Amino acid sequence: MAAYSDEEILKMFRNSETRHYAFNMLVLKYREKIYYFVRRILIDHDDTDDVVQNIFIKVWKNLDDFREDSSFFTWLYRISVNEALSFAKSKKLRLYLTLSSPEAAMLKTLRDDHYFTGNEIERKLQQAVIRLPEKQRIVFNLRYYDEMPYEQMSDVLGTSVGALKASYHFALKKIEESLVND
């Protein structure tokens, strides 16, 4: 399969004869990247699979309405952030009703995760990231793992570049403190 730009894929999507093929190309192009982004927020593999499926269902249903005010990539990440946060919020509510802490549940999931392939240093980093406030965790993940520029993060999260830089700085400080103190 030739590598097509997002614009070319979107053009194919708007053609009823190539619509399904184009959507499959978008899924193949972004599935792994979106999976790991969501996984770093939710930690749990099964939850992540469910959310990623919901993200692509939402993309399928709304792609005709995509106005291209931003790049497709930015639009997809905005949907991904919203879906991951909505799921995390509903899971927090369920955990709250069972008197369990969301942070404790995520740390336990990370400890018990047989899909986790990182070494002990990576596990400690993930534990430190889990302890961050949600917004800092997302900013850290987008910047550190996805290497997303602040300007693009600003489009995705609807936050100023200055605020994002501050969030990332505070996240780094907290992670550093956590790694030194563990």
Summary of the structure (lengths in Angstrom):
residues: 182
radius of gyration: 17.6
end to end distance: 47.0
largest distance: 58.3
contacts: 506
relative contact order: 0.10
helix: 78%
strand: 0%
